[in-house]
Amino acid sequence: MPLAPQAGYGRAAAPAASPRGASEAVPVFAALAREWRAQGRAVPGARDPEWDVLVRRPVWPRR
């Protein structure tokens, strides 16, 4: 039995995606990353200062 998505009851099979090279997608993701950075949002693969502060805190606060 193949481990691939199959059309189920009452559903049509999804059309196959057209093959694209990774180089075609890079400008789209680069533009999106620039936009997110400009908005102050987290960007995958970039350091997140807020996360760094959170993980540096001790698990149990000192009394």
Secondary structure by P-SEA (a helix, b strand, c coil): ccccccccccccccccccccccccaaaaaaaaaaaaaaacccccccccaaaaaaaaccccccc
